[in-house]
């Protein structure tokens, strides 16, 4: 069965141009319209009737793009989105991008075909060309939830990652820790770049050494925390505390610490990030930075609704975080403590 891509390839235009030429021929040039119609006839393409009708009206559907559908963090944000969407009569399409730009592109094409009214993305790993047109303007109703771009002014809802990371590290220093390691995400992502900088700035503020082999990048999964925790605890001079930029990685560290017979928290303090439900039920219960995931979802959906109604939304909303102290952290032994002069 022929597709829009087949028509676009033969006509030498984009799929968006094909959609416009067939749905709203009056807005494209006669020569382009003729090329598209000829190509459609040649490949035997017939636009779907439902899609064609949706091009003329609201679909009352939003596509939510997730970087990884397996993540508990993202599912909590989606709960917040869905609650407000349902209240306003919108349905959600959930798209698992699998961290692949080609899959992300396929979800943006739903907007081009008018099958969805807007996009809520929980990932900032999106090519700029999908969001910004040739005039440098945002080309579709879109809000980024939980992440953000460092160089594109797209409406976003997120936390202060830099400050939140500093808060966790400073808590450890106040207890006397000075050998503090950091397991973070890929620093090309603005979120984890901010968290890593927060860690480094706090260490510098208290004149503590920043050691390269104490800062490790990963995908912040359970297995990443397990493997990198083993790497850190196997060092000749292991850390007395490990800050993880996800709860999943922190729980991985707890597992390898048990296996290596390193007692948490008396021999090793561990801090996570997000305050997932699991963090309260692991052993020991995890000290973590609470991120208001459901509120991020609700607020991002509210911004998108404002955009769809023709309003100019707040371009950036920063929500508060909170340090949740549980059983996985405590001061190091007295002889190992940093003497903090307040």
C-alpha positions as a printed NumPy array, in Angstrom:
array([[  0.   ,   0.   ,   0.   ],
       [  1.408,   3.381,  -1.007],
       [  2.183,   5.945,   1.705],
       [  2.747,   9.682,   1.995],
       [  6.489,   8.983,   1.988],
       [  6.198,   7.239,  -1.385],
       [  4.435,  10.273,  -2.827],
       [  6.959,  12.679,  -1.295],
       [  9.905,  10.686,  -2.656],
       [  8.523,  10.619,  -6.206],
       [  7.453,  14.276,  -6.163],
       [ 10.741,  15.434,  -4.603],
       [  9.056,  17.246,  -1.712],
       [  8.622,  16.71 ,   2.022],
       [  5.847,  14.619,   3.551],
       [  4.493,  17.816,   5.126],
       [  4.187,  19.384,   1.669],
       [  2.334,  16.306,   0.396],
       [ -0.095,  16.542,   3.329],
       [ -0.728,  20.235,   2.665],
       [ -1.133,  19.764,  -1.081],
       [ -3.722,  17.026,  -0.674],
       [ -5.587,  18.455,   2.305],
       [ -5.393,  22.208,   1.59 ],
       [ -4.341,  22.59 ,  -2.064],
       [ -5.089,  26.302,  -2.009],
       [ -2.092,  27.018,   0.244],
       [  0.566,  25.498,  -2.031],
       [  1.751,  26.678,  -5.436],
       [  0.014,  25.253,  -8.539],
       [  3.256,  23.634,  -9.728],
       [  3.794,  21.869,  -6.39 ],
       [  0.17 ,  20.772,  -6.26 ],
       [  0.443,  19.334,  -9.765],
       [  3.658,  17.424,  -8.889],
       [  2.097,  15.952,  -5.755],
       [ -1.169,  14.966,  -7.438],
       [  0.69 ,  13.353, -10.311],
       [  2.934,  11.413,  -7.926],
       [ -0.03 ,  10.304,  -5.809],
       [ -1.795,   9.016,  -8.911],
       [  1.322,   7.224, -10.119],
       [  1.999,   5.357,  -6.847],
       [ -1.687,   4.739,  -6.187],
       [ -1.909,   6.748,  -2.972],
       [ -5.32 ,   7.672,  -1.57 ],
       [ -5.474,   9.797,   1.61 ],
       [ -7.226,   8.197,   4.548],
       [-10.721,   9.585,   4.956],
       [-10.467,   9.954,   8.715],
       [ -7.121,  11.713,   8.489],
       [ -8.531,  14.04 ,   5.844],
       [-11.463,  14.977,   8.038],
       [ -9.167,  15.624,  10.987],
       [ -7.161,  18.065,   8.89 ],
       [-10.217,  20.294,   8.893],
       [-10.861,  20.234,  12.637],
       [ -9.457,  19.47 ,  16.057],
       [ -8.537,  15.885,  16.744],
       [ -8.748,  16.434,  20.544],
       [ -5.681,  14.196,  20.774],
       [ -2.184,  14.932,  22.106],
       [  0.899,  12.833,  21.42 ],
       [  3.18 ,  12.365,  24.44 ],
       [  6.725,  11.376,  23.466],
       [  8.72 ,   9.377,  26.009],
       [ 12.461,   8.716,  25.702],
       [ 12.004,   5.336,  27.389],
       [  8.602,   3.862,  28.205],
       [ 10.12 ,   1.541,  30.852],
       [ 11.001,   4.413,  33.181],
       [  8.858,   4.859,  36.314],
       [  9.755,   8.55 ,  36.287],
       [  8.112,   9.112,  32.911],
       [  5.007,   7.107,  33.785],
       [  4.427,   9.345,  36.805],
       [  4.668,  12.467,  34.623],
       [  2.188,  10.927,  32.162],
       [ -0.289,  10.377,  35.013],
       [ -0.237,  14.118,  35.628],
       [ -0.674,  14.887,  31.936],
       [ -3.556,  12.441,  31.545],
       [ -5.476,  13.781,  34.544],
       [ -5.702,  17.278,  33.08 ],
       [ -6.079,  16.115,  29.471],
       [ -9.076,  13.945,  30.355],
       [-10.677,  16.804,  32.261],
       [-10.525,  18.951,  29.111],
       [-11.718,  16.249,  26.736],
       [ -8.347,  15.299,  25.22 ],
       [ -7.037,  11.805,  24.56 ],
       [ -3.365,  10.841,  24.723],
       [ -1.246,   8.903,  22.268],
       [  1.869,   7.576,  23.999],
       [  4.959,   7.34 ,  21.808],
       [  8.075,   5.477,  22.947],
       [ 10.936,   7.149,  21.088],
       [ 13.458,   4.591,  22.292],
       [ 16.05 ,   7.401,  22.196],
       [ 15.956,   7.248,  18.371],
       [ 15.486,  10.447,  16.339],
       [ 13.785,   8.549,  13.485],
       [ 11.082,   7.336,  15.85 ],
       [ 10.663,  10.829,  17.292],
       [ 10.186,  12.146,  13.754],
       [  7.377,   9.674,  13.097],
       [  5.41 ,  11.103,  16.037],
       [  5.894,  14.679,  14.802],
       [  4.455,  13.598,  11.468],
       [  1.168,  12.918,  13.256],
       [  0.841,  16.662,  13.725],
       [  1.626,  17.336,  10.069],
       [ -1.25 ,  15.02 ,   9.173],
       [ -3.51 ,  16.725,  11.73 ],
       [ -3.997,  13.45 ,  13.595],
       [ -2.948,  15.209,  16.8  ],
       [ -3.343,  18.805,  17.921],
       [ -0.048,  19.169,  19.74 ],
       [  3.031,  17.512,  21.201],
       [  4.152,  17.014,  24.781],
       [  7.714,  15.723,  24.799],
       [  9.476,  14.35 ,  27.851],
       [ 12.703,  14.424,  25.872],
       [ 14.79 ,  17.32 ,  24.586],
       [ 16.653,  15.005,  22.218],
       [ 14.793,  16.382,  19.218],
       [ 16.363,  17.822,  16.043],
       [ 15.838,  21.575,  15.908],
       [ 14.368,  21.316,  12.397],
       [ 11.352,  19.435,  13.781],
       [ 10.482,  22.366,  16.046],
       [ 11.722,  25.553,  14.37 ],
       [ 10.748,  26.686,  10.858],
       [ 12.927,  28.539,   8.356],
       [ 11.951,  31.868,   9.956],
       [ 13.172,  30.718,  13.359],
       [  9.646,  30.381,  14.771],
       [  8.163,  27.431,  16.664],
       [  6.233,  25.55 ,  14.   ],
       [  3.775,  23.561,  16.123],
       [  2.084,  23.55 ,  19.546],
       [  4.698,  21.892,  21.761],
       [  5.759,  21.815,  25.412],
       [  8.806,  20.055,  26.869],
       [  8.166,  18.41 ,  30.254],
       [ 10.963,  17.588,  32.693],
       [ 13.755,  18.541,  30.306],
       [ 14.624,  21.66 ,  28.318],
       [ 16.75 ,  23.019,  25.501],
       [ 19.817,  25.106,  26.182],
       [ 19.416,  27.138,  22.978],
       [ 15.788,  26.947,  21.756],
       [ 12.992,  28.999,  23.369],
       [ 10.37 ,  26.232,  23.593],
       [  7.834,  26.325,  26.475],
       [  9.161,  24.031,  29.222],
       [  8.288,  22.791,  32.704],
       [ 11.174,  21.516,  34.81 ],
       [ 13.005,  21.794,  38.13 ],
       [ 16.149,  23.726,  38.986],
       [ 18.546,  20.837,  38.391],
       [ 21.653,  22.825,  39.285],
       [ 20.335,  23.966,  42.666],
       [ 18.795,  20.574,  43.483],
       [ 22.069,  18.749,  42.858],
       [ 23.939,  21.274,  45.028],
       [ 21.457,  20.71 ,  47.836],
       [ 22.201,  16.966,  47.963],
       [ 25.968,  17.396,  47.922],
       [ 25.918,  20.145,  50.532],
       [ 23.846,  17.933,  52.85 ],
       [ 26.592,  15.289,  52.709],
       [ 29.35 ,  17.839,  53.31 ],
       [ 27.508,  19.231,  56.344],
       [ 27.6  ,  15.707,  57.824],
       [ 31.361,  15.553,  57.302],
       [ 31.692,  13.69 ,  53.985],
       [ 34.461,  14.87 ,  51.679],
       [ 35.087,  11.817,  49.485],
       [ 31.893,  12.199,  47.44 ],
       [ 31.411,  10.474,  44.078],
       [ 28.789,  11.297,  41.442],
       [ 26.969,   8.96 ,  39.037],
       [ 25.266,  11.168,  36.462],
       [ 23.626,  10.978,  33.042],
       [ 25.156,  11.943,  29.716],
       [ 26.362,  15.523,  30.177],
       [ 25.42 ,  16.498,  26.613],
       [ 21.88 ,  16.506,  28.03 ],
       [ 21.313,  19.968,  29.619],
       [ 19.604,  18.378,  32.646],
       [ 22.593,  16.246,  33.623],
       [ 25.069,  18.939,  32.654],
       [ 23.33 ,  21.211,  35.186],
       [ 23.329,  18.522,  37.888],
       [ 26.993,  17.704,  37.323],
       [ 27.914,  21.387,  37.467],
       [ 25.941,  21.683,  40.708],
       [ 28.007,  18.84 ,  42.171],
       [ 31.3  ,  20.384,  41.01 ],
       [ 30.463,  23.9  ,  42.192],
       [ 29.545,  22.676,  45.663],
       [ 32.761,  20.677,  45.946],
       [ 34.739,  23.759,  44.852],
       [ 32.846,  25.983,  47.29 ],
       [ 34.031,  23.812,  50.179],
       [ 37.523,  23.462,  48.676],
       [ 37.141,  19.711,  48.186],
       [ 39.015,  17.905,  45.411],
       [ 37.106,  17.009,  42.243],
       [ 38.471,  13.672,  41.1  ],
       [ 37.79 ,  12.502,  37.546],
       [ 37.383,   8.847,  38.529],
       [ 34.725,   9.914,  41.052],
       [ 32.475,  11.357,  38.284],
       [ 30.923,   8.68 ,  36.068],
       [ 28.402,   9.044,  33.226],
       [ 25.742,   6.435,  32.464],
       [ 22.147,   5.866,  31.404],
       [ 21.235,   5.962,  35.126],
       [ 19.553,   2.545,  35.034],
       [ 19.602,  -0.055,  37.82 ],
       [ 22.382,  -1.983,  36.084],
       [ 24.41 ,   1.193,  35.468],
       [ 24.265,   2.03 ,  39.175],
       [ 25.257,  -1.532,  40.033],
       [ 28.228,  -1.604,  37.654],
       [ 29.504,   1.89 ,  38.384],
       [ 28.964,   1.429,  42.107],
       [ 31.193,  -1.646,  41.908],
       [ 33.791,   0.404,  40.031],
       [ 33.777,   3.116,  42.697],
       [ 33.813,   0.762,  45.668],
       [ 36.713,  -1.176,  44.131],
       [ 38.962,   1.909,  44.047],
       [ 42.011,   1.977,  46.296],
       [ 40.518,   5.107,  47.865],
       [ 36.737,   4.533,  47.603],
       [ 34.209,   7.296,  48.312],
       [ 32.353,   7.534,  51.603],
       [ 29.275,   8.816,  49.759],
       [ 27.815,   8.44 ,  46.271],
       [ 25.355,  10.911,  44.764],
       [ 23.276,   9.34 ,  41.978],
       [ 21.245,  11.452,  39.581],
       [ 18.421,   8.903,  39.51 ],
       [ 16.852,   6.663,  42.136],
       [ 17.253,   3.652,  39.861],
       [ 21.03 ,   4.099,  39.72 ],
       [ 21.113,   4.624,  43.5  ],
       [ 19.212,   1.368,  44.098],
       [ 21.752,  -0.363,  41.847],
       [ 24.508,   1.014,  44.103],
       [ 22.696,  -0.317,  47.193],
       [ 22.611,  -3.795,  45.663],
       [ 26.325,  -3.948,  44.845],
       [ 27.178,  -2.505,  48.279],
       [ 25.305,  -5.408,  49.905],
       [ 27.127,  -7.903,  47.714],
       [ 30.502,  -6.36 ,  48.537],
       [ 29.567,  -6.269,  52.245],
       [ 29.838,  -2.493,  52.404],
       [ 27.311,  -1.386,  55.006],
       [ 24.956,   1.452,  54.059],
       [ 24.911,   4.01 ,  55.593],
       [ 27.652,   3.484,  58.234],
       [ 30.364,   2.769,  55.624],
       [ 28.744,   4.362,  52.576],
       [ 26.046,   7.002,  52.21 ],
       [ 23.916,   6.898,  49.045],
       [ 21.623,   9.613,  47.681],
       [ 19.236,   9.277,  44.744],
       [ 17.259,  11.73 ,  42.657],
       [ 13.498,  11.759,  41.825],
       [ 11.888,  10.165,  44.931],
       [ 10.258,   7.322,  43.009],
       [  7.823,   5.198,  45.03 ],
       [ 10.403,   2.407,  45.083],
       [ 12.869,   4.604,  46.992],
       [ 10.735,   4.323,  50.124],
       [ 10.478,   0.533,  49.914],
       [ 14.076,  -0.495,  49.192],
       [ 16.475,  -1.525,  51.97 ],
       [ 17.689,   0.733,  53.407],
       [ 15.115,   3.369,  52.47 ],
       [ 16.722,   5.825,  50.07 ],
       [ 17.621,   9.436,  50.796],
       [ 16.734,  11.333,  47.627],
       [ 15.798,  14.61 ,  45.946],
       [ 12.034,  14.724,  45.447],
       [ 11.009,  15.846,  41.98 ],
       [  7.26 ,  16.676,  41.604],
       [  6.681,  14.388,  38.634],
       [  2.899,  14.465,  38.521],
       [  2.865,  18.254,  38.926],
       [  5.342,  18.532,  36.037],
       [  2.855,  16.592,  33.902],
       [ -0.16 ,  18.635,  34.967],
       [  1.638,  21.962,  34.491],
       [  2.995,  21.034,  31.061],
       [ -0.488,  19.988,  29.901],
       [ -1.85 ,  23.291,  31.203],
       [  0.737,  25.181,  29.134],
       [ -0.163,  23.19 ,  26.032],
       [ -3.865,  23.887,  26.54 ],
       [ -3.062,  27.607,  26.719],
       [ -1.137,  27.371,  23.446],
       [ -3.998,  25.492,  21.754],
       [ -6.466,  28.148,  22.913],
       [ -4.369,  30.888,  21.291],
       [ -2.818,  32.277,  24.462],
       [  0.857,  33.076,  24.88 ],
       [  2.048,  30.796,  27.696],
       [  4.731,  31.33 ,  30.295],
       [  7.843,  30.26 ,  28.331],
       [  9.483,  28.489,  31.28 ],
       [  8.17 ,  27.2  ,  34.588],
       [ 10.505,  25.939,  37.307],
       [  8.963,  23.773,  40.032],
       [ 10.392,  23.225,  43.544],
       [ 12.262,  20.153,  44.785],
       [ 12.843,  18.789,  48.278],
       [ 15.578,  16.759,  49.95 ],
       [ 13.989,  13.654,  51.506],
       [ 16.257,  12.214,  54.208],
       [ 15.811,   8.499,  54.877],
       [ 18.01 ,   5.614,  56.008],
       [ 20.7  ,   5.479,  53.308],
       [ 22.732,   8.45 ,  54.559],
       [ 24.493,   9.379,  57.78 ],
       [ 27.746,  11.037,  58.907],
       [ 30.937,   9.077,  58.192],
       [ 32.968,   7.667,  61.107],
       [ 34.364,  10.447,  63.312],
       [ 37.979,   9.884,  62.256],
       [ 36.991,  10.303,  58.566],
       [ 34.88 ,  13.419,  58.933],
       [ 35.613,  16.728,  57.273],
       [ 35.847,  19.451,  59.89 ],
       [ 33.425,  22.076,  58.631],
       [ 34.006,  25.587,  59.935],
       [ 30.652,  27.337,  59.886]])
